[in-house]
């Protein structure tokens, strides 16, 4: 029961962190059809900006400044880089954003060094939220989950209950009609891209104080974020939340399970035969936990190619 509760809590929190990072990418693709390979770099940039600001002005100021700074960077990227290649298709966008990701990574190394930095959370958040079977559960993990939930509710209300959301959805589905009604579609696109980058920057500012802030953090999370968006359904905010929670839970439980195929076959008396085969039969689930998100993506795409909550077409 202790393993189940701790793994569930860790899986939900990690899943909500994945949602914080993937929400911006989902918003950008759903609105603009741009697969931004540099999205995880905005996440890393948010963590480093928050670290630099918090070193002088405090944690909370860094938490506010980081998403604003990263959002402005995102708007500049869309206005002066992506807009120039958007007409040439997804291949040019992927190549451009891939190159941008490499530039951001090297720039971070030049400024902050090729090693983790000491980004610390506020002292007021450094306490145990509750105790589970003698284990103190950090409040900061709960704080990350609260931020993710607030982000989801705010985005959902913004897109479905406000005039801004109506304009954004109109520009997504019928851009020519929206432009004919007097809306500046390029400005809407720039604003959406900046908002998506700002969300990634906020995720980095929040998570960087708990997980290591280092130049490899974008690479570590970047591929999984794309898996989340594909599993949830391209452009679906609710799908991204569901996929993030599933991947977080599966990954959390897989890390702590030492079973193998031979152990399972032993239940029916075939354990010795399976162990004699070696290879995959004796490989523990914990040793292949990093492949769980990709296995889930493969399964979902085989059953539902549009993703869990994606639209067909």
Residue pairs with C-beta under 8 A, 6 or more apart in sequence:
1 133
2 132
2 133
2 135
3 256
5 132
5 133
6 132
6 133
6 135
6 137
7 249
7 252
7 253
7 255
7 256
8 249
8 252
9 132
9 137
9 141
10 141
10 252
11 245
11 248
11 249
11 250
11 251
11 252
11 253
12 145
12 245
12 248
12 249
13 141
13 142
13 144
13 145
13 248
14 248
14 251
14 252
15 244
15 245
15 246
15 247
15 248
15 249
16 144
16 145
16 148
16 149
16 244
16 245
16 248
17 144
17 148
17 203
17 207
17 244
17 248
18 221
18 224
18 225
18 228
18 244
18 247
18 248
19 148
19 151
19 152
19 228
19 240
19 241
19 244
19 245
20 144
20 147
20 148
20 151
20 199
20 200
20 202
20 203
20 206
20 207
21 39
21 40
21 43
21 200
21 203
21 204
21 221
21 225
22 225
22 228
22 229
22 232
22 240
22 243
22 244
23 151
23 152
23 155
23 196
23 199
23 237
23 240
24 39
24 42
24 195
24 196
24 197
24 198
24 199
24 200
24 203
25 36
25 39
25 196
25 200
25 225
25 226
25 229
26 229
26 232
26 234
26 235
26 236
26 237
26 239
26 240
27 155
27 192
27 195
27 196
27 199
27 237
28 34
28 36
28 39
28 192
28 193
28 196
29 35
29 36
29 229
29 234
29 235
30 172
30 234
30 235
30 236
30 237
31 168
31 171
31 172
31 189
31 192
31 235
32 86
32 189
32 192
32 193
33 90
34 82
34 86
34 90
34 93
34 97
34 193
35 90
35 93
35 94
35 97
35 226
36 93
36 97
36 193
36 196
37 94
37 97
37 98
37 100
37 101
37 222
38 77
38 97
38 98
38 100
38 101
38 104
39 97
39 196
39 197
39 200
39 222
39 225
40 101
40 200
40 217
40 218
40 219
40 221
40 222
40 225
41 100
41 101
41 104
41 105
41 218
41 222
42 70
42 73
42 74
42 197
42 200
42 201
42 204
43 200
43 201
43 203
43 204
43 207
43 217
43 218
43 221
44 104
44 105
44 108
44 204
44 215
44 217
44 218
45 69
45 70
45 73
45 104
45 108
45 201
45 204
46 66
46 67
46 69
46 70
46 200
46 201
46 202
46 203
46 204
46 205
46 208
47 66
47 119
47 204
47 205
47 207
47 208
47 213
47 217
48 108
48 111
48 112
48 117
48 204
48 208
48 213
49 62
49 65
49 66
49 69
49 70
49 201
49 205
50 59
50 62
50 63
50 65
50 66
50 119
50 204
50 205
50 208
50 209
51 62
51 112
51 117
51 118
51 119
51 208
51 213
52 62
52 112
53 61
53 62
53 65
53 66
54 61
54 62
54 63
54 119
54 120
57 65
58 122
59 120
59 121
59 122
59 209
60 122
62 205
63 202
63 205
63 206
66 201
66 202
66 204
66 205
67 198
67 199
67 201
67 202
67 205
68 198
69 201
70 197
70 198
70 200
70 201
70 204
71 194
71 195
71 197
71 198
71 201
72 194
73 197
74 193
74 194
74 195
74 196
74 197
74 198
75 190
75 191
75 193
75 194
75 197
77 100
77 193
77 197
78 189
78 190
78 193
78 194
79 190
81 96
81 100
82 93
82 96
82 97
82 193
83 186
83 189
83 190
85 92
85 93
85 96
86 93
101 218
101 222
104 218
105 215
105 218
105 219
108 215
109 215
112 215
114 215
115 214
116 212
116 213
116 214
117 213
117 214
119 208
119 209
119 213
120 209
121 140
121 209
121 210
125 139
125 140
125 143
126 138
126 139
126 140
127 138
127 139
128 136
128 137
128 138
128 139
129 137
129 138
129 139
129 141
129 142
130 137
131 137
138 210
140 209
140 210
141 210
143 206
144 206
144 207
144 210
147 202
147 206
151 199
151 202
152 237
152 241
155 237
156 237
156 238
158 164
158 165
159 165
159 168
159 169
159 237
167 178
167 183
167 188
168 188
168 192
170 177
170 178
170 181
170 183
171 178
171 183
171 185
171 188
171 189
175 185
178 185
178 188
179 185
204 217
208 217
211 217
224 247
224 293
227 243
227 247
227 293
227 294
227 296
227 297
228 240
228 243
228 244
228 247
228 293
229 240
229 243
230 297
230 300
230 301
230 307
231 239
231 243
231 246
231 247
231 293
231 296
231 297
231 300
231 307
231 308
232 238
232 239
232 240
232 241
232 242
232 243
232 244
232 307
232 308
232 309
232 310
233 239
233 240
233 243
233 306
233 307
233 308
233 309
233 310
233 311
234 306
234 307
234 310
235 310
235 311
236 307
236 308
236 309
236 310
236 311
238 309
239 307
239 308
239 309
239 310
242 308
242 309
243 307
243 308
246 296
247 292
247 293
247 296
250 292
250 293
250 296
251 289
251 292
251 293
254 285
254 286
254 288
254 289
254 292
255 286
255 289
256 286
257 284
257 285
257 286
258 284
258 285
258 286
259 284
259 285
260 281
260 282
260 283
260 284
260 285
261 274
261 280
261 281
261 282
261 283
262 271
262 274
262 275
262 281
262 282
263 271
265 271
265 273
265 274
265 281
266 272
266 274
274 281
274 282
275 281
275 282
300 307
300 308
304 310
306 312
306 313
